[in-house]
């Protein structure tokens, strides 16, 4: 019979493994599309940064004006 400290360690290991399994998309009981396809759950900072990067990627390179 595990003592309290060992039970706590086993519990943390179980939670960690289940958490990682969920993040890896291996939880068959969860419909990940509800999260993946919901724009309300998007991180707006990342969305904004992606839009900014697309804008600058589309811009044609040009020489900087000469300063006098």
MDTraj code that builds the backbone (N, CA, C; nanometers):
import mdtraj as md
import numpy as np

residues = "UNK UNK UNK UNK UNK UNK UNK UNK UNK UNK UNK UNK UNK UNK UNK UNK UNK UNK UNK UNK UNK UNK UNK UNK UNK UNK UNK UNK UNK UNK UNK UNK UNK UNK UNK UNK UNK UNK UNK UNK UNK UNK UNK UNK UNK UNK UNK UNK UNK UNK UNK UNK UNK UNK UNK UNK UNK UNK UNK UNK UNK UNK UNK UNK UNK UNK UNK UNK".split()
xyz = np.array([
    [0.0855, -0.1180, 0.0000],
    [0.0000, 0.0000, 0.0000],
    [0.0899, 0.1240, 0.0000],
    [0.0741, 0.2116, -0.0985],
    [0.1575, 0.3322, -0.1025],
    [0.1206, 0.4285, 0.0101],
    [0.2226, 0.4969, 0.0613],
    [0.1971, 0.5958, 0.1653],
    [0.1486, 0.7265, 0.1001],
    [0.1194, 0.8262, 0.1803],
    [0.0609, 0.9510, 0.1307],
    [0.1520, 1.0218, 0.0307],
    [0.2823, 1.0244, 0.0587],
    [0.3753, 1.0918, -0.0322],
    [0.3809, 1.0205, -0.1673],
    [0.3830, 0.8882, -0.1646],
    [0.3872, 0.8123, -0.2893],
    [0.2570, 0.8283, -0.3676],
    [0.1432, 0.8314, -0.2976],
    [0.0146, 0.8536, -0.3651],
    [0.0130, 0.9909, -0.4308],
    [0.0653, 1.0915, -0.3628],
    [0.0696, 1.2267, -0.4191],
    [0.1561, 1.2291, -0.5450],
    [0.2711, 1.1610, -0.5401],
    [0.3594, 1.1559, -0.6554],
    [0.2919, 1.0829, -0.7720],
    [0.2272, 0.9723, -0.7444],
    [0.1571, 0.8972, -0.8487],
    [0.0427, 0.9779, -0.9083],
    [-0.0269, 1.0516, -0.8238],
    [-0.1368, 1.1368, -0.8710],
    [-0.0839, 1.2445, -0.9651],
    [0.0255, 1.3102, -0.9281],
    [0.0846, 1.4135, -1.0129],
    [0.1315, 1.3561, -1.1456],
    [0.1898, 1.2370, -1.1423],
    [0.2337, 1.1723, -1.2656],
    [0.1144, 1.1397, -1.3548],
    [0.0069, 1.0898, -1.2961],
    [-0.1138, 1.0583, -1.3726],
    [-0.1720, 1.1844, -1.4367],
    [-0.1826, 1.2904, -1.3580],
    [-0.2385, 1.4164, -1.4102],
    [-0.1516, 1.4703, -1.5226],
    [-0.0207, 1.4646, -1.5042],
    [0.0714, 1.5133, -1.6065],
    [0.0566, 1.4343, -1.7360],
    [0.0494, 1.3031, -1.7256],
    [0.0346, 1.2197, -1.8455],
    [-0.0995, 1.2437, -1.9148],
    [-0.2051, 1.2560, -1.8390],
    [-0.3373, 1.2793, -1.8980],
    [-0.3437, 1.4168, -1.9639],
    [-0.2833, 1.5156, -1.9010],
    [-0.2779, 1.6503, -1.9564],
    [-0.2050, 1.6483, -2.0904],
    [-0.0885, 1.5833, -2.0950],
    [-0.0112, 1.5759, -2.2186],
    [-0.0857, 1.4971, -2.3254],
    [-0.1522, 1.3921, -2.2857],
    [-0.2322, 1.3122, -2.3800],
    [-0.3414, 1.3984, -2.4431],
    [-0.4071, 1.4816, -2.3621],
    [-0.5104, 1.5711, -2.4133],
    [-0.4502, 1.6704, -2.5118],
    [-0.3365, 1.7306, -2.4745],
    [-0.2722, 1.8281, -2.5619],
    [-0.2250, 1.7661, -2.6927],
    [-0.1885, 1.6396, -2.6897],
    [-0.1445, 1.5691, -2.8095],
    [-0.2618, 1.5257, -2.8972],
    [-0.3845, 1.5503, -2.8534],
    [-0.5025, 1.5152, -2.9330],
    [-0.5396, 1.3692, -2.9266],
    [-0.4991, 1.3011, -2.8203],
    [-0.5238, 1.1572, -2.8095],
    [-0.6441, 1.1212, -2.7234],
    [-0.7215, 1.2182, -2.6815],
    [-0.8393, 1.1909, -2.5993],
    [-0.9570, 1.1637, -2.6922],
    [-0.9915, 1.0369, -2.7090],
    [-1.0963, 0.9978, -2.8023],
    [-1.2355, 1.0427, -2.7626],
    [-1.2548, 1.0790, -2.6362],
    [-1.3870, 1.1211, -2.5893],
    [-1.4113, 1.2700, -2.6089],
    [-1.3104, 1.3435, -2.6569],
    [-1.3248, 1.4887, -2.6709],
    [-1.3284, 1.5266, -2.8174],
    [-1.4210, 1.6156, -2.8539],
    [-1.4332, 1.6634, -2.9914],
    [-1.3451, 1.7877, -3.0071],
    [-1.2230, 1.7686, -3.0525],
    [-1.1262, 1.8772, -3.0655],
    [-1.1705, 1.9817, -3.1667],
    [-1.2550, 1.9462, -3.2624],
    [-1.2988, 2.0419, -3.3637],
    [-1.3781, 2.1565, -3.3022],
    [-1.4436, 2.1324, -3.1894],
    [-1.5167, 2.2406, -3.1218],
    [-1.4227, 2.3508, -3.0754],
    [-1.3008, 2.3152, -3.0455],
    [-1.2014, 2.4126, -3.0020],
    [-1.1228, 2.4642, -3.1222],
    [-1.0772, 2.3736, -3.2075],
    [-0.9929, 2.4115, -3.3205],
    [-1.0628, 2.5057, -3.4173],
    [-1.1910, 2.4886, -3.4363],
    [-1.2641, 2.5652, -3.5367],
    [-1.3432, 2.6815, -3.4779],
    [-1.3217, 2.7133, -3.3508],
    [-1.3950, 2.8217, -3.2862],
    [-1.3071, 2.9467, -3.2785],
    [-1.3355, 3.0484, -3.3620],
    [-1.2513, 3.1687, -3.3624],
    [-1.2601, 3.2480, -3.2312],
    [-1.3650, 3.2281, -3.1535],
    [-1.3768, 3.2986, -3.0256],
    [-1.2709, 3.2537, -2.9251],
    [-1.2111, 3.1379, -2.9484],
    [-1.1101, 3.0854, -2.8571],
    [-0.9676, 3.1154, -2.9028],
    [-0.9529, 3.1845, -3.0158],
    [-0.8201, 3.2162, -3.0671],
    [-0.7519, 3.3201, -2.9783],
    [-0.6210, 3.3081, -2.9680],
    [-0.5415, 3.4066, -2.8963],
    [-0.5282, 3.5283, -2.9875],
    [-0.5916, 3.6397, -2.9520],
    [-0.5970, 3.7563, -3.0400],
    [-0.4604, 3.8183, -3.0619],
    [-0.3701, 3.8073, -2.9664],
    [-0.2349, 3.8602, -2.9857],
    [-0.1653, 3.7860, -3.0986],
    [-0.1794, 3.6546, -3.1015],
    [-0.1161, 3.5744, -3.2060],
    [-0.1841, 3.5999, -3.3401],
    [-0.3157, 3.6120, -3.3412],
    [-0.3889, 3.6398, -3.4649],
    [-0.3430, 3.7731, -3.5226],
    [-0.3292, 3.8734, -3.4372],
    [-0.2848, 4.0054, -3.4811],
    [-0.1418, 4.0007, -3.5339],
    [-0.0561, 3.9293, -3.4647],
    [0.0827, 3.9167, -3.5079],
    [0.0910, 3.8448, -3.6425],
    [0.0114, 3.7396, -3.6610],
    [0.0096, 3.6676, -3.7883],
    [-0.0359, 3.7587, -3.9020],
    [-0.1374, 3.8409, -3.8780],
    [-0.1866, 3.9326, -3.9804],
    [-0.0793, 4.0353, -4.0154],
    [-0.0098, 4.0846, -3.9150],
    [0.0975, 4.1817, -3.9384],
    [0.2100, 4.1184, -4.0208],
    [0.2468, 3.9959, -3.9881],
    [0.3521, 3.9271, -4.0629],
    [0.3112, 3.9031, -4.2080],
    [0.1841, 3.8667, -4.2308],
    [0.1353, 3.8474, -4.3679],
    [0.1431, 3.9786, -4.4457],
    [0.1080, 4.0888, -4.3817],
    [0.1107, 4.2201, -4.4464],
    [0.2525, 4.2525, -4.4929],
    [0.3495, 4.2354, -4.4048],
    [0.4865, 4.2690, -4.4404],
    [0.5470, 4.1679, -4.5367],
    [0.5040, 4.0436, -4.5329],
    [0.5533, 3.9438, -4.6275],
    [0.5076, 3.9749, -4.7696],
    [0.3909, 4.0364, -4.7840],
    [0.3363, 4.0684, -4.9157],
    [0.3980, 4.1954, -4.9738],
    [0.4599, 4.2773, -4.8919],
    [0.5173, 4.4038, -4.9364],
    [0.6421, 4.3782, -5.0215],
    [0.6553, 4.4533, -5.1293],
    [0.7712, 4.4407, -5.2166],
    [0.8913, 4.5090, -5.1518],
    [1.0063, 4.4443, -5.1558],
    [1.1250, 4.5082, -5.0978],
    [1.1673, 4.6290, -5.1807],
    [1.2181, 4.7303, -5.1151],
    [1.2680, 4.8492, -5.1839],
    [1.3842, 4.9064, -5.1035],
    [1.4634, 4.9881, -5.1716],
    [1.5763, 5.0508, -5.1047],
    [1.5267, 5.1630, -5.0135],
    [1.5927, 5.1803, -4.9034],
    [1.5586, 5.2880, -4.8112],
    [1.6058, 5.4199, -4.8709],
    [1.5308, 5.5279, -4.8476],
    [1.5746, 5.6585, -4.9001],
    [1.7051, 5.7032, -4.8351],
    [1.7852, 5.7731, -4.9107],
    [1.9128, 5.8247, -4.8599],
    [1.8879, 5.9449, -4.7705],
    [1.9517, 5.9444, -4.6545],
    [1.9414, 6.0569, -4.5619],
    [2.0539, 6.1545, -4.5898],
    [2.0246, 6.2828, -4.5822],
    [2.1280, 6.3836, -4.6058],
    [2.1807, 6.4371, -4.4775],
])
top = md.Topology()
chain = top.add_chain()
for i, resn in enumerate(residues, 1):
    res = top.add_residue(resn, chain, resSeq=i)
    for name in ("N", "CA", "C"):
        top.add_atom(name, md.element.get_by_symbol(name[0]), res)
traj = md.Trajectory(xyz[None], top)
